[in-house]
Amino acid sequence: MWTHLSKVQWVQIHGRASVESGFEPGILHPEIQHRKGTSHGNADAFCRRPCKESCKHCTNAEKKFGMETDISVKVLTTEDAWSSSEVQKAQLEDPAVKPILERKLNSEDRPSWQEIAPESPATKRYWALWDSLHLKVGVLYRKWESDDGSSCRWQLILPKSRIQEVLRETHDSASGGHFGVMKTLSKTRERFYWDRLRADVEKWCRECHACGTRKGPKTRTKGRLQRYNVGAPFERMALDILGPLPVTTKGNRYVLVLMDYFTKWPEAIPIPDQEASTVAEELVRAWISRYGVPMILHSDQGTNFNSALFTELCKLLGILKTRTTALHPESDGMVERFNRTILNHLSLFVSKNQTDWDTHLPLFLLAYRSADHEATGCTPADMLFGRTLPLPCDILFGRPSDTPSSPNEYLNNLEARLESVHAFARERIKLASERMKTRYDSGATGHHFKEGDQVWMYNPKRRRGLSPKLQQNWEGPYTIVKKLNDVIYRVQRSPNAKTKVIHINRLTPYRATDHSLV
């Protein structure tokens, strides 16, 4: 006996294989000889022999490693093909085609205008094509020739009752490919002709539900910019979480970002996690204990900001909690822009392994607080303290200081300076806000929805195990339940579904039709 197992000195055939093959253990004692694996192509019968049906070993393997695949494919058979008699019957049942076909069946002479005048406009358009209309096996076709006569094709005059069936094949099917108007039009014209063919193809492609879920609209809806006016420090503040970043030697992975809308004063606190308890504790320690309780607290829709603990904290302190709409970070643009500034700064100073970023945050905050803000024209320190923060360069090169003669004089000077700085900042913020709104609104579509309108909703959510490149990002139809303001709407997928609050930039009019239901 030959084997590729060099260590085998003898073999004793036993178990299921021996019994089912007719061998009995202990009867055969063959001489074992070794053969290299490359020369042992004739595999032994025990490895290759199929086991009997319902084998418990194979059943267990199938349960463990098996995979079921469900593929739904429309199977076309010869029974689905149209017969000449069926097509002729359908053409005779079409009011627009019937007069032309009957005349062709009875005579080759073109009817006069007086004879065709009582017929429909569609029939008259077919009558205008009389010379290019021909019968094949009793079925009406249009003969189309190229201008130079080099090519010719026969187009079936399609009765109205068959139009949807044809468009499903030339557009909706796998061979149709859900292509755009021009490709679908070319593919359809190659084989068929009917009155108003182009308009029907354009409408079919435009209202295709499947195309809408993937491609969305050609022009996105864009609402007008909504402004939030603030006029005093700490009236309204924003918070966000930046990360995850590489875990530092101190165990920090995220940055809790806090910022005042009026003074632009920032705080950036490294935290190990983004749990609601951690965020609430740092909010009280790093902000509320130093600057007091804000009137309004604005954040995104993170679960930590909308948890029961965080909601109870805001209720206890009398804070009005607001939040952005989903997938619309522009609603919190100030803090989002500040996050980019943090990352730009840290990328220039962190070590190669990036585990020391939290040690660079304090000096970054000093740099930011002592730099003029574009919107206010003042530094955050000037806006908050009424004075310039001393920097290391002031110590190195020296800088004269104005020493007040008394605390009262300092207090009076400070009040006057803060009033002047804040008044200047209000004007700058107003101008910057108007300039931003003008620039943003130049691209606004000015579209508005009313209650009961059907809309598509843009929802590019990542799903585990699925490629976002193959994902359908548009969902619908949703129904407008209520208009909350000029750009915010409450929508609902079905009467029993949960409502969603969505920004108008993620909505577009729904004009599709689910062709599978037609």
C-alpha positions in Angstrom: 0.0 0.0 0.0 1.3 3.4 -1.0 0.9 6.5 1.1 2.3 10.1 1.2 2.6 9.9 5.0 6.2 8.9 5.6 5.7 8.2 9.3 3.0 5.6 8.8 4.5 2.1 9.5 1.3 0.2 9.4 -2.4 0.9 9.1 -5.3 -0.7 10.8 -8.5 0.0 8.9 -11.4 0.7 11.3 -14.6 2.6 12.0 -17.4 3.7 9.7 -15.4 3.6 6.5 -14.2 0.0 6.9 -17.6 -1.4 7.8 -19.4 0.4 5.0 -16.7 -0.6 2.4 -16.8 -4.3 3.3 -13.4 -4.4 5.1 -13.0 -5.9 8.5 -10.5 -4.7 11.0 -7.5 -7.0 11.6 -8.0 -9.1 8.5 -5.7 -7.1 6.1 -2.1 -6.2 7.1 -0.7 -4.7 3.9 3.0 -3.6 3.4 3.2 0.2 3.7 5.4 2.1 1.2 6.0 5.8 1.0 5.4 8.0 -2.0 5.9 11.7 -2.2 2.8 13.8 -2.2 3.5 15.3 -5.6 3.5 11.7 -7.0 0.5 10.6 -5.0 -2.2 12.1 -7.2 -4.4 8.9 -7.2 -6.0 9.7 -3.8 -7.2 6.8 -1.8 -10.8 5.7 -2.0 -11.7 6.4 1.6 -11.0 10.2 1.1 -12.9 10.4 -2.2 -15.7 8.0 -1.6 -19.0 9.8 -1.0 -20.6 9.1 2.3 -24.2 7.8 2.5 -27.2 10.1 2.7 -28.0 11.7 6.1 -24.5 11.2 7.4 -24.3 12.7 10.8 -20.7 14.0 10.3 -21.6 15.8 7.1 -24.9 17.1 8.6 -22.9 18.7 11.5 -20.4 20.2 9.1 -23.1 21.7 7.0 -24.8 23.3 10.1 -21.4 24.8 11.2 -20.0 25.9 7.9 -22.9 25.9 5.5 -24.4 29.0 4.0 -27.8 29.4 2.4 -28.2 31.7 -0.6 -31.5 33.0 -1.7 -31.4 34.3 -5.2 -34.6 35.6 -6.8 -34.4 35.7 -10.6 -37.2 36.2 -13.1 -37.0 33.2 -15.4 -38.1 33.8 -19.0 -39.5 30.9 -20.9 -40.9 30.5 -24.4 -44.3 30.6 -22.8 -43.6 34.3 -21.9 -43.0 35.2 -25.6 -45.7 37.1 -27.4 -47.3 35.3 -30.3 -48.2 37.2 -33.5 -51.9 36.6 -32.8 -51.6 38.1 -29.3 -49.7 41.2 -30.5 -52.2 41.7 -33.4 -55.1 41.4 -30.9 -53.5 43.9 -28.6 -52.9 46.3 -31.5 -56.6 46.0 -32.6 -57.6 46.8 -29.0 -55.6 50.0 -29.0 -57.9 52.8 -30.2 -54.9 54.7 -31.7 -53.5 51.8 -33.7 -56.7 50.0 -34.7 -57.8 52.3 -37.6 -54.3 52.1 -39.2 -53.9 48.3 -38.7 -57.4 47.6 -40.1 -56.7 49.7 -43.2 -53.3 48.0 -43.7 -54.9 44.5 -43.4 -57.6 45.4 -46.0 -55.7 47.7 -48.4 -52.3 49.2 -49.0 -53.8 52.5 -50.0 -53.3 55.3 -47.6 -56.6 56.8 -46.4 -57.4 60.4 -47.2 -57.3 63.1 -44.6 -61.1 63.3 -44.7 -61.2 59.6 -43.6 -58.7 60.0 -40.8 -59.9 63.4 -39.6 -62.4 62.0 -37.0 -59.7 59.9 -35.4 -57.6 60.8 -32.3 -54.4 62.9 -32.6 -52.3 59.7 -31.9 -54.0 58.0 -34.9 -53.2 61.0 -37.1 -49.6 60.8 -36.1 -49.5 57.1 -37.1 -51.2 58.1 -40.3 -48.4 60.5 -41.1 -46.0 57.5 -40.9 -48.1 55.5 -43.3 -45.3 54.8 -45.8 -42.9 53.4 -43.1 -45.6 51.2 -41.6 -45.6 47.6 -42.8 -47.3 44.3 -41.9 -45.3 41.2 -40.8 -47.4 38.1 -40.1 -50.4 40.4 -39.5 -48.5 42.6 -37.0 -47.9 46.3 -37.6 -44.2 47.4 -37.7 -42.4 50.6 -38.5 -39.4 50.4 -40.8 -36.7 52.8 -39.8 -33.8 53.6 -42.0 -30.7 55.8 -41.3 -30.2 58.9 -43.4 -27.6 57.3 -45.6 -29.6 54.1 -45.9 -26.7 52.0 -44.4 -28.8 50.6 -41.6 -32.4 49.5 -41.1 -34.4 48.2 -38.2 -38.0 47.1 -37.6 -39.8 48.6 -34.7 -42.9 46.9 -33.4 -45.8 49.3 -33.1 -46.4 48.7 -29.4 -50.0 48.8 -28.2 -50.7 51.0 -25.1 -51.5 47.9 -23.0 -47.9 46.6 -23.4 -46.0 49.8 -22.7 -45.4 49.1 -19.0 -44.3 45.6 -19.7 -41.7 46.7 -22.2 -40.4 49.5 -20.0 -39.9 47.1 -17.2 -37.7 45.0 -19.5 -35.7 47.9 -21.1 -35.2 49.8 -17.8 -36.1 48.0 -14.6 -34.8 44.5 -15.4 -31.2 43.3 -15.0 -30.7 43.6 -18.7 -32.2 47.1 -18.6 -29.8 48.2 -15.9 -31.8 51.1 -14.5 -29.9 53.4 -16.9 -30.9 57.0 -17.6 -33.2 58.4 -20.2 -30.9 58.4 -23.2 -29.7 54.8 -22.8 -33.2 53.5 -22.0 -34.6 55.5 -25.0 -32.0 54.1 -27.4 -32.6 50.5 -26.2 -36.4 50.9 -26.5 -36.3 52.6 -29.9 -34.1 49.9 -31.2 -37.1 47.5 -30.9 -40.3 49.3 -30.4 -42.2 52.4 -31.5 -45.4 54.0 -30.1 -46.9 57.5 -30.0 -45.2 59.7 -27.4 -42.5 57.1 -26.8 -39.9 59.6 -25.6 -42.3 61.3 -23.1 -43.2 57.9 -21.6 -39.6 56.8 -21.3 -38.6 60.1 -19.6 -41.5 59.8 -17.2 -40.8 56.2 -16.4 -37.1 56.9 -15.7 -37.9 60.0 -13.7 -40.5 58.2 -11.5 -38.5 55.0 -11.0 -38.5 54.3 -7.2 -35.4 52.1 -7.4 -33.4 54.7 -9.3 -34.5 57.3 -6.7 -33.2 55.3 -3.8 -29.7 55.2 -5.3 -29.3 58.3 -7.5 -31.5 60.8 -5.7 -32.5 64.1 -7.3 -30.3 66.0 -9.8 -30.7 69.1 -7.8 -30.7 68.9 -4.0 -33.0 71.0 -1.9 -31.2 73.7 0.1 -32.9 75.9 2.7 -32.0 79.4 3.8 -29.6 80.0 6.6 -31.2 80.4 10.0 -29.4 82.8 12.4 -29.2 82.6 16.2 -28.5 86.0 17.7 -26.7 86.4 21.0 -25.7 89.6 22.7 -24.0 88.7 26.0 -21.4 86.3 27.4 -22.6 82.8 28.2 -26.2 83.2 27.0 -25.7 80.3 24.6 -23.0 77.8 24.5 -22.2 74.7 22.4 -20.6 71.4 23.3 -19.3 68.6 21.2 -17.0 65.6 21.5 -14.0 65.2 19.3 -12.6 61.8 18.7 -11.8 59.0 19.0 -8.1 59.9 19.0 -5.2 57.6 19.9 -5.2 56.6 23.6 -2.7 58.8 25.4 -0.4 57.7 28.2 -2.9 59.2 30.6 -5.7 57.1 29.2 -7.5 59.9 27.3 -9.2 59.2 24.0 -11.7 62.0 23.4 -11.9 65.8 23.7 -14.9 67.5 25.3 -15.2 70.8 23.5 -17.1 73.7 25.1 -17.5 77.1 23.5 -19.5 80.3 24.2 -21.3 81.8 21.1 -20.7 85.4 22.0 -17.2 85.6 23.4 -15.9 82.6 21.5 -14.2 81.5 24.7 -13.3 77.8 24.3 -12.5 74.9 26.7 -11.1 71.6 25.4 -11.0 68.9 28.1 -9.3 65.5 27.4 -11.6 62.6 28.6 -11.1 58.8 28.6 -14.6 58.0 27.4 -17.8 59.8 26.2 -20.2 58.4 28.7 -23.0 60.7 29.8 -21.7 60.7 33.4 -18.2 61.7 32.3 -19.5 64.5 30.1 -21.9 65.8 32.8 -19.1 65.8 35.5 -16.7 67.7 33.3 -19.3 70.2 32.2 -19.9 71.1 35.9 -16.3 71.1 36.9 -14.7 72.9 33.9 -17.4 75.3 32.8 -20.3 75.8 35.2 -18.2 76.1 38.3 -16.0 78.8 36.6 -18.4 80.8 34.4 -21.9 80.0 35.8 -24.9 78.3 34.3 -25.6 79.1 30.6 -29.1 79.9 29.5 -29.0 77.6 26.4 -26.9 74.5 25.8 -26.6 73.4 22.2 -25.3 70.0 21.0 -25.7 67.4 18.3 -27.9 64.3 18.7 -25.3 62.2 20.5 -26.8 59.7 23.0 -24.6 61.0 25.7 -26.0 64.6 25.3 -29.6 63.3 25.3 -29.4 60.7 28.0 -31.6 60.7 31.1 -28.7 61.8 33.3 -27.8 64.8 31.1 -31.4 65.8 30.6 -32.0 65.7 34.4 -28.9 67.9 34.9 -30.1 70.5 32.5 -33.6 70.4 34.1 -32.0 70.8 37.6 -29.9 73.8 36.6 -32.6 75.4 34.5 -30.7 75.1 31.2 -32.7 75.1 27.9 -31.3 72.1 25.9 -31.3 72.4 22.1 -29.8 70.1 19.5 -29.0 69.9 15.8 -31.1 67.9 13.4 -29.6 64.5 12.4 -26.8 64.5 9.8 -26.8 68.3 9.6 -23.5 69.5 11.3 -24.0 72.9 9.9 -26.4 73.6 12.7 -23.4 73.6 15.0 -20.9 75.1 12.6 -19.0 77.1 15.2 -17.8 74.2 17.3 -17.3 72.0 14.2 -14.9 74.6 12.8 -13.2 74.8 16.2 -12.7 71.0 16.1 -10.8 71.3 12.8 -8.6 74.0 14.3 -7.8 71.7 17.3 -6.8 68.9 14.9 -4.7 71.2 12.7 -2.8 72.4 15.8 -2.3 69.0 17.4 -1.1 67.5 14.1 1.9 69.9 14.1 3.0 69.2 17.7 2.2 65.6 18.6 4.9 62.9 18.6 5.1 60.2 16.0 3.1 57.7 18.0 0.5 60.4 18.7 0.0 59.4 22.3 0.8 62.8 23.8 -1.8 65.0 22.2 -3.6 65.8 25.5 -0.4 67.4 26.8 -0.6 70.0 24.0 -4.1 71.1 24.6 -3.4 73.8 27.4 -1.0 75.8 25.2 -3.3 75.4 22.2 -6.1 77.0 24.3 -3.7 79.8 25.3 -2.9 80.5 21.6 -6.5 80.5 20.6 -7.8 82.6 23.4 -5.1 85.3 22.7 -5.8 85.4 19.0 -8.3 87.7 17.3 -11.5 85.9 16.2 -12.6 86.7 12.7 -16.2 87.2 13.7 -15.7 89.5 16.7 -12.5 91.2 15.7 -11.3 90.7 19.3 -9.6 87.9 21.2 -11.7 85.7 23.4 -9.7 86.9 26.4 -10.6 90.5 25.6 -14.2 89.6 25.2 -14.3 87.8 28.6 -11.7 89.6 30.8 -11.4 92.9 29.1 -7.6 92.6 28.8 -4.9 90.9 26.8 -3.5 87.6 28.1 0.3 87.8 28.8 2.3 85.5 26.5 5.8 84.0 26.9 7.0 86.5 24.3 6.0 89.3 26.6 8.3 87.9 29.3 11.1 87.4 26.8 11.0 90.8 25.2 9.2 92.9 27.8 5.9 94.8 27.6 4.8 97.9 29.5 1.7 97.4 31.7 -0.9 99.9 32.7 -1.0 99.8 36.5 -4.2 101.3 38.0 -3.9 103.6 40.9 -6.6 101.8 42.9 -9.0 98.9 42.6 -11.9 101.2 41.9 -10.1 102.8 39.0 -9.3 99.4 37.6 -13.0 98.4 38.0 -14.2 101.5 36.2 -11.7 101.1 33.4 -12.6 97.4 33.1 -16.3 98.1 32.8 -15.8 100.8 30.2 -13.5 98.6 28.2 -15.8 95.6 28.3 -18.8 97.8 27.2 -16.7 99.1 24.3 -15.4 95.7 23.3 -18.8 94.0 23.5 -20.4 96.8 21.5 -17.7 96.5 18.8 -18.1 92.7 18.8 -21.9 92.9 18.4 -21.5 95.0 15.3 -18.8 92.6 13.9 -20.9 89.5 14.7 -24.0 91.2 13.0 -22.0 92.0 9.9 -20.3 88.6 9.7 -23.7 86.9 10.2 -25.3 89.0 7.4 -22.4 88.3 5.1 -22.5 84.6 5.8 -26.3 84.4 5.2 -26.0 86.3 1.9 -23.4 83.9 0.7 -25.2 80.8 1.9 -28.7 81.9 0.7 -27.3 82.5 -2.8 -27.5 78.7 -3.3 -30.8 78.2 -1.6 -33.6 76.7 -3.8 -36.4 78.5 -2.0 -38.4 75.3 -1.9 -41.0 74.7 0.8 -43.1 71.7 1.7 -46.6 71.7 3.1 -48.3 69.1 5.3 -49.2 66.0 3.4 -46.5 66.4 0.8 -44.5 63.2 0.0 -40.7 63.5 0.0 -37.5 61.5 -0.3 -35.2 61.6 2.7 -31.4 61.4 2.4 -30.2 58.9 5.0 -26.6 57.7 4.3 -26.2 55.4 7.3 -23.4 53.0 7.5 -24.4 49.4 8.0 -22.0 46.8 9.4 -20.9 44.3 6.8 -22.2 46.4 3.9 -20.2 48.6 1.6 -21.3 52.2 1.6 -20.5 52.4 -2.1 -23.3 49.9 -2.9 -25.7 51.5 -0.5 -29.0 53.2 -1.4 -29.0 56.5 0.4 -32.4 57.8 -0.3 -35.5 56.5 1.5 -39.1 57.2 0.8 -41.8 58.1 0.4 -42.1 60.0 3.7 -45.0 62.3 4.4 -44.7 65.8 5.8 -46.5 65.7 9.2 -45.7 69.2 10.4 -43.6 72.2 9.5 -41.7 73.3 12.6 -40.0 76.3 11.0 -38.7 77.4 7.6 -36.2 74.6 7.4 -37.2 72.0 9.9 -40.0 69.4 9.2 -41.4 66.4 11.1 -41.8 63.5 8.7 -43.3 60.0 8.9 -42.8 56.9 6.8 -46.2 55.3 7.5 -49.1 56.1 9.8 -47.8 53.8 12.6 -44.1 54.6 12.2 -42.1 56.9 14.5 -41.8 60.5 13.3 -38.5 62.1 12.5 -37.4 65.7 12.7 -35.4 66.5 9.5 -33.7 69.5 8.0 -35.0 70.5 4.6 -31.5 70.0 3.0 -32.1 66.2 3.4 -35.5 66.3 1.8 -36.6 66.5 -1.8 -40.0 66.1 -3.5 -41.0 62.5 -4.1 -42.4 61.9 -7.6 -41.4 58.2 -8.0 -43.6 55.2 -8.6 -42.8 51.7 -7.4 -42.9 49.9 -10.8 -43.1 46.5 -9.1 -46.6 47.5 -7.9 -47.8 48.8 -11.2 
